Amino acid sequence: MPDWNEDIRRRLATLTLEPTREMEIVEELAQHLDDRYHELRAGGATQADASRAALAELSEGGWLARELRRVERQVAAEPVVPGAGRRHWIGDLWRDLRYGLRTLLRQPVFTGVAALALALGIGGNTAIFSLVNAILLRQLPFRNPEQLVWVSVRRPEPGQFPFTLPDFIDYRDQNRGLDGIAAFANWSANLTDRGDPERLQGLRISANAFLMLGVEAVVGRALLPADDTPGQERVVVLSDGLWKRRFGADPQMVGKPLTLNGASYTVVGVLPPQFFFPIKEAELAIPLAPDADPWRDVRTSVHFLRGLARLKPGVTREQAEADLTAVAQRLRRQYPVANARKVGVTLGPLYEEVVGGFRLALWVLLGAVGVVLLITCVNLANLALARAVARHREMAIRTALGATRWRLVQQLATESLLLAGLGGAAGLLLASYGIDLLLALSPANLPRAAEVGVDFRVLGFTLALSLLAGLIFGLAPAWQATRVSLNDELKESGRGGAGGARQSRARGLLVVSEIALSLVLLVGAGLLVKSFLRLQGVHPGFDAENVLVVRLSLPKGRYPDRAAAAAFHDRLRPRLESLPGVETVGVVSALPLSGTMASIPFTIEGRATAQDEAPRADYRMVSAGYFRALRIPLLAGRAFNERDTSQAPSVALISQKLAHRYWPDGNPVGAHLRIDDNDQGPRPVEIVGVVGDVQHLSLDVEPAPHIYLPLHQAHEDAVVWLTGNQYWLLRTAVDPLTLSAAARREIQAVDRDVPASSIRTMEQYLAASVAPRRFNLWLLTVFAGAALVLAGTGLFGVISCGVAQRTREIGIRVALGAQAGDVLRLVIGQGMSMTLGGIALGLLAAFGLTRLMKSLLFGVSATDPLTFLVTAGLLTFVALLACWIPARRALNVDPMVALREE
């Protein structure tokens, strides 16, 4: 396309315009001719014809005068704002915006590529920030949430421990620092009316909880303190999700009965959508008191309650904790047996309990995607510098016409901000899809996922990020581009060295910083990859392949005791074993990696142990086929069999860890334990075998000592837990999920009121246990991969530009006898010097920053040397590739052509 400026300026010479004014008029007229030129080209004219026709119109009599009048009218039409300075500023801004828009439209490829890169970077940041905003920054949806605390019992061993119902009543009545304390516990129910039976996760909660939290129902009412009075009508409140999913958001549900676990409950309200229960999966809640089991009132009974509390105004968490600890000490003296190991009470911020486990990972991800955007900006800054080289002559002429440097910077910065705005708008659109993708990939236990979305804070973040990105990639190149003078430009043009050494140095520094940032991300991703591989290498202690898991919960009214539960097992097991493809069927009260666990104190007969020092072990009630179904190895003695009934002597299996801890040099088979799994006191069991350790809690936690009891010998006091949680495992010779329908049919045939829930394969449970780590790994790897590509692209661009600028030099070197190896060393050496500088800086930065993600790692140090070396090597390899292509191009420089061009 022709350069119209000289022709226009020559025709304006007789007008003796003020330089700035002349520059503006030249821009306007040149744009008009550009438009006309493209119009002619679109109509089929050749470049020469279109150029000739446009120049002819310029030379046409009266055309210039008409256009000048149009420009003057346009200037006169600009709004006049009181205050001369402001009027000038607005006029300049408006002209810069129009000029910037025209400039971007004249370069559609650059504009499209830059806007797309910014859209991806800003969109990724917006999507991750929407998670951070909803989970970490937004206040919990309760009244004065900063006053809410999490309550747990403190024992000598580390960890948080629940308390009994009498504990809760004592703390509620005797404390002086709390405005209220509420308690809750897991509860699940079979919904057996209104369609197919369904197992629902819920909770029992002290009915004062909703008043304390400041939560009101959107339909009906929440639970009230009066609902917690024994003998009151059974009532239930529904979550918004259950109300919509199961009952079609019917507002008439309030007042209607629901049959839960065989008992009738009246629906009194629906909670707001943003409300989350303390237990994430809970879909309904009932009061604590009505229908309470008598065993729950025993001080030595199961510790099943967790607590929430609100601090009194002016009372600090430490003061309230000291007050509750004093209560705990009094109860310890008053009830020494029941409270022997309860040394105090711990209060923690509720916010920490809800989101604390995700804070570091989310900030790391936001930092990582921010680095990707920063690298994108660096790349764009490099492109902008390359464009600035091409516009040096334009800048020099503008300067010669009187434009100040600040004025030129303002104009170039306006172009960058326009581009960033375009990228930000597209990024916001991408983020709306990215949020859905993130939520689909996120682990099931991600808190407050329902609140993730785009709100005013996210919009403000995107706007601020777009402006910041525009300034980052636009301001420095604009400053560099305006460091020109007409004399220097003419001298450099004469040498054919457009741009000069300043821009080369600036672009080199940008590439060094880009490589350094990329290496930090690569090291972080590499550490997560190594951690995940180490975690995947952990043997769970069982074989998860070809195992179908079905969770059952037997209605308490129909299965009130051990005999009824055993009868159900004896009826269902042969039916499931007879299904084609089923090899073995087993049952366990708490499935490994399901998050369900229980522990009991025990003593070893013949060894003295103080009552308050009895060791504890996790325990599970299992059927005879459980170990075969999961292929847990039997290391000594025998496994359970069909003869281990309620009439037979009580027996137990122990895990290898427990055996090694208490019989390091002997054989525990035949020894006797006294286990405290009931309210009547410890009872004796004989150890008949030792089985392998199993990763019950998670793969990254050391297995705890375990005691296994036969299903048919479960104590009557614990049978309610057994019937409420039964995981049936079917080892199959076929794809286990193909047996889902058949298994459900057999269960319905035995008892149609027993819903089958959580039907998954054991491999799915295993995968879910590492889902949070996989989520972090996946995202950080994607970000690191993007950074690697961007760094390679940036280096390629700089080296390619350098080869283009040094064509004459290379031609002279070749003419003087330089060999191919010399040219390769020249070009690749330039690129690798920048690469090595960036790697050195990146290693230093990574050494400091990766320590922050220490808690996200497993089995690998935050400064793992191998990871640092491998990632640095990978980046070096990519940099070599990026240098090799322009280096090959340099080999093809013809010295005669290069010299002739000069």
C-alpha positions, 0 to 999 in steps of 0.5 A, spaced: 500 500 500 502 506 498 505 511 503 500 517 502 503 522 507 509 525 503 504 527 497 499 530 502 504 534 506 507 536 499 500 539 497 499 542 504 505 546 504 502 552 502 497 552 507 503 553 513 499 549 518 501 549 525 505 542 525 501 538 530 495 540 526 498 539 520 500 532 522 492 530 524 490 533 518 495 528 514 493 522 518 485 524 516 487 524 509 491 518 509 486 514 512 481 517 507 486 515 501 487 508 505 479 506 505 479 508 498 485 504 496 482 498 499 475 499 496 478 499 489 482 493 491 476 490 493 472 492 486 478 488 483 483 493 481 490 491 481 495 494 486 498 499 481 491 501 478 488 502 485 494 506 487 494 510 481 486 512 482 487 514 489 492 519 487 488 521 481 483 523 486 488 527 491 490 531 485 483 532 483 481 539 483 477 541 489 478 534 493 483 537 498 479 543 499 473 539 500 476 534 505 480 540 509 473 543 510 470 536 512 476 535 517 475 542 520 467 541 521 469 534 524 474 538 529 468 543 530 463 538 532 467 535 538 464 537 544 466 543 548 467 542 555 468 547 560 476 548 562 481 549 556 485 543 559 480 538 559 477 540 552 484 538 549 485 532 553 478 529 551 480 531 544 486 528 544 484 522 547 478 521 542 483 522 536 488 517 539 482 512 539 480 513 532 487 513 530 489 507 534 483 503 531 484 505 524 492 502 525 489 496 528 484 495 522 490 496 517 494 490 520 488 485 521 493 479 522 497 482 528 491 484 531 487 478 531 493 474 533 494 479 539 487 479 541 487 471 541 493 471 545 490 476 550 483 473 550 486 466 552 491 469 557 485 474 560 480 468 560 484 463 563 485 468 569 478 470 569 476 463 570 481 461 575 479 468 579 472 466 579 474 460 583 478 464 588 473 469 588 467 465 590 471 460 595 476 464 598 474 472 597 467 472 598 464 472 605 461 465 608 453 466 607 452 467 614 450 473 619 457 476 621 461 470 619 467 473 622 464 471 629 463 464 627 468 458 629 469 451 629 469 447 635 472 440 637 475 437 642 483 437 644 486 431 646 494 429 647 495 426 640 494 431 634 488 432 630 481 434 631 476 430 635 468 430 636 464 430 642 458 426 645 451 429 646 452 430 654 459 434 652 455 439 647 450 440 652 455 442 658 459 446 653 452 450 651 450 451 658 457 453 662 461 457 657 461 465 657 464 467 651 459 464 646 453 467 643 451 460 641 453 453 640 450 448 635 452 441 634 451 437 628 452 430 625 452 425 619 445 422 618 443 419 612 436 417 610 432 412 605 427 416 602 421 411 600 415 415 598 414 419 592 417 415 587 423 410 587 427 409 594 433 413 594 439 414 599 440 421 601 445 424 605 443 429 611 445 431 618 442 432 625 443 439 627 441 442 633 435 446 631 438 453 634 444 452 628 440 456 623 438 462 628 445 462 630 448 462 623 443 468 621 440 463 615 432 464 613 429 459 609 426 461 602 420 457 602 417 456 609 421 456 615 428 453 618 429 449 624 427 453 630 430 451 637 423 449 639 424 443 634 429 440 638 424 438 644 423 431 645 416 429 643 416 434 638 413 433 631 419 430 626 420 436 622 425 436 616 428 442 612 431 441 605 436 444 601 435 448 595 438 442 590 434 437 593 428 441 593 429 442 585 432 435 583 427 431 587 421 435 588 421 440 582 421 446 586 414 445 588 413 451 593 407 446 596 412 441 599 412 445 605 407 442 610 407 435 606 410 429 609 416 425 607 418 418 609 425 417 611 428 411 614 421 408 615 418 414 619 414 420 617 417 427 617 414 434 615 417 438 611 417 445 614 422 449 609 427 450 604 434 453 605 437 458 600 441 456 594 447 459 597 447 456 603 451 450 604 451 445 610 457 443 614 457 437 611 457 438 603 453 432 601 448 433 605 441 435 602 436 435 608 437 436 616 433 434 622 433 436 629 438 433 634 433 431 639 426 428 636 427 420 635 434 420 638 437 414 640 438 412 647 445 411 647 447 418 644 446 420 651 451 416 654 457 420 656 462 414 654 458 413 648 460 414 641 463 421 640 459 423 634 458 431 634 462 436 631 460 444 633 459 451 630 459 457 635 458 464 635 463 469 639 460 474 643 461 481 641 468 483 643 470 476 645 476 474 642 477 466 639 483 465 644 479 468 650 473 463 648 477 457 647 480 458 654 473 459 657 471 452 654 478 449 656 476 451 663 469 447 662 473 441 659 477 441 665 471 441 670 468 436 666 474 432 667 474 432 674 467 431 674 467 425 670 474 422 670 472 416 666 469 419 660 473 425 660 480 422 661 483 424 654 479 430 653 484 436 655 481 442 652 477 445 646 479 448 640 476 453 636 478 455 629 475 460 624 469 457 620 472 460 614 478 456 615 475 449 616 471 450 610 476 453 605 482 452 608 484 446 604 484 449 598 487 456 599 494 454 597 492 450 591 488 456 588 493 461 590 498 457 586 494 456 580 492 463 580 499 465 580 501 460 575 496 463 570 498 470 571 505 468 569 502 465 563 499 472 562 505 475 563 509 471 558 503 473 553 504 480 555 512 479 554 511 476 547 506 482 545 511 487 547 516 484 543 511 484 537 510 491 539 517 493 539 518 489 532 512 494 529 515 500 533 521 499 528 517 499 522 514 506 525 520 509 527 520 514 521 513 515 522 515 517 529 521 521 527 517 525 522 511 526 528 517 529 532 519 533 527 512 536 526 512 538 533 509 532 537 512 531 544 514 524 546 509 524 551 504 525 546 507 519 542 507 515 548 500 516 549 498 515 542 501 508 542 499 506 549 492 508 547 493 503 541 495 497 546 489 499 551 484 498 545 488 491 543 487 489 551 480 491 551 478 487 545 482 481 548 479 482 555 472 482 552 473 476 548 477 473 554 471 474 559 467 470 553 472 465 554 472 465 561 464 463 562 466 457 558 472 456 562 468 456 569 464 450 566 470 446 564 473 448 571 467 445 575 466 439 571 474 437 572 474 440 579 474 435 585 467 433 588 469 436 595 471 443 592 467 447 597 462 453 595 462 450 587 455 453 587 457 460 588 462 460 582 460 465 577 461 472 574 460 477 578 461 485 579 468 483 582 470 478 577 468 483 572 472 489 575 478 484 575 478 482 568 477 490 566 483 491 571 487 485 568 486 488 561 488 495 563 494 492 566 496 487 560 495 493 555 500 497 559 505 492 560 506 490 553 504 497 550 508 502 555 515 500 554 515 499 547 511 505 546 517 509 550 522 505 546 519 507 539 519 514 541 526 515 543 528 517 536 530 523 532 529 525 525 537 525 524 538 518 527 533 515 523 535 518 517 542 515 519 540 508 521 535 508 514 542 509 510 545 503 513 539 499 513 539 498 520 532 500 522 530 499 529 538 499 531 541 496 537 537 499 543 531 495 540 535 489 540 537 489 547 530 491 549 527 485 546 533 480 548 531 482 555 524 481 554 526 474 552 530 473 558 525 474 563 520 470 559 524 464 559 525 465 566 518 465 568 517 459 564 522 455 567 519 457 574 512 454 571 515 448 568 519 446 575 512 447 579 509 443 574 514 438 574 514 437 582 507 436 581 508 431 576 513 427 580 509 427 586 503 425 582 507 419 579 509 417 586 502 417 589 500 413 583 506 408 585 503 407 592 500 400 593 493 401 596 493 394 599 488 392 595 486 390 588 481 395 585 481 392 578 474 389 576 470 391 583 463 394 583 461 397 589 454 398 592 452 402 598 446 400 602 443 402 608 438 398 611 432 401 615 433 401 622 425 400 623 426 393 619 433 391 621 433 393 629 439 388 631 444 384 629 440 378 627 436 382 622 442 385 619 445 378 618 439 375 615 439 380 610 446 379 608 445 371 608 439 372 603 442 377 598 449 374 598 447 368 594 443 372 589 449 376 588 454 371 587 449 367 582 450 373 577 454 371 571 461 374 571 461 375 579 466 371 582 466 373 590 462 378 594 464 381 600 461 387 605 465 392 609 462 397 614 467 403 611 470 402 604 477 404 603 478 411 601 471 413 601 472 418 607 468 413 612 472 411 618 471 409 625 476 407 631 476 404 638 480 403 644 483 396 645 488 393 650 492 386 649 491 381 654 496 380 659 499 387 658 498 392 663 495 398 660 492 404 664 485 406 662 486 413 659 492 410 655 489 405 651 491 405 644 486 406 639 486 402 632 481 403 626 476 398 625 471 395 620 466 390 620 467 385 614 464 379 611 468 373 610 468 374 603 471 381 604 478 380 603 477 375 597 473 381 594 479 386 594 484 381 594 487 383 601 493 378 602 493 374 608 499 374 612 498 369 617 493 365 621 486 364 617 481 369 614 474 369 617 469 364 614 462 362 615 463 359 622 464 365 625 457 367 627 454 370 633 454 363 637 462 362 635 467 365 640 469 372 638 475 373 633 478 378 630 484 380 624 489 385 625 493 389 620 500 388 619 502 395 622 498 393 628 502 386 628 509 389 627 507 395 633 505 390 638 509 384 636 515 386 633 518 379 634 513 374 635 506 372 632 500 375 634 495 369 632 492 366 638 493 372 642 487 376 645 485 383 645 479 387 649 476 392 644 471 397 647 466 397 641 460 398 645 457 401 651 458 395 656 465 395 656 471 392 653 470 385 650 475 379 649 476 377 642 482 372 639 486 374 633 486 369 628 490 372 623 494 378 620 492 381 613 496 386 609 495 394 610 490 398 607 490 405 605 484 407 608 484 414 609 488 416 602 494 414 598 498 420 601 497 418 609 501 412 612 496 406 614 493 406 621 493 400 625 487 396 623 482 391 627 477 387 623 471 384 626 466 379 623 460 382 620 456 376 624 459 378 630 458 385 630 456 388 637 449 390 638 451 397 640 455 398 634 450 394 629 446 401 627 452 403 624 453 397 620 446 397 618 447 404 616 453 403 612 454 397 608 459 397 602 457 391 598 463 389 593 463 384 587 469 382 584 467 380 577 470 377 571 467 382 566 466 390 566 463 391 573 459 397 571 455 392 566 452 388 573 450 395 576 442 394 573 442 386 575 445 388 582 440 393 583 435 388 581 437 383 586 437 388 592 430 390 590 428 383 590 430 382 597 427 388 600 424 393 595 425 399 601 433 398 601 436 403 596 442 402 592 446 408 592 453 410 590 454 405 585 461 405 582 467 401 581 473 401 586 477 404 581 473 410 581 473 411 588 481 410 587 481 416 582 476 420 586 481 420 592 487 423 588 482 428 584 484 434 588 492 433 586 490 431 579 486 437 578 492 441 580 496 437 576 492 438 570 491 445 570 499 447 572 501 442 567 497 446 562 499 453 564 506 450 564 506 447 557 503 454 554 508 458 558 513 453 554 510 454 547 510 462 548 517 462 551 519 458 544 515 462 540 518 469 543 525 466 542 524 464 535 521 471 533 527 475 536 532 470 533 528 471 526 528 478 527 535 478 528 537 474 522 533 479 518 536 485 521 543 482 520 542 479 513 548 484 510 553 482 516 552 475 515 552 476 507 559 480 508 561 474 513 560 469 508 563 473 502 569 473 507 570 466 508 565 464 514 563 457 514 556 454 515 558 452 522 560 459 523 554 462 521 550 457 526 554 459 532 553 466 530 545 465 530 544 460 535 549 463 540 545 469 540 539 465 542 542 460 547 546 466 551 539 469 552 536 462 554 542 460 559 541 467 562 533 466 563 534 459 565 539 462 571 534 467 573 529 462 573 532 457 577 534 462 582 526 464 582 524 457 582 528 455 588 525 460 592 518 460 590 517 452 589 518 452 597 511 455 597 507 449 594 511 444 599 504 442 602 502 440 595 507 435 594 508 428 596 514 424 596 518 429 593 522 435 595 520 442 593 528 443 591 528 436 587 535 437 583 532 432 578 526 436 577 530 442 576 535 439 571 530 436 567 525 442 566 531 446 565 534 441 559 527 441 556 527 448 556 534 448 553 531 443 548 525 447 546 530 454 545 535 450 541 529 448 536 527 455 536 534 458 534 535 452 529 530 454 524 532 462 523 539 459 523 538 455 517 535 461 514 541 465 515 545 459 512 541 461 505 543 468 505 546 470 498 552 474 500 551 478 493 544 479 494 545 482 501 550 486 498 546 488 492 540 490 497 545 495 500 
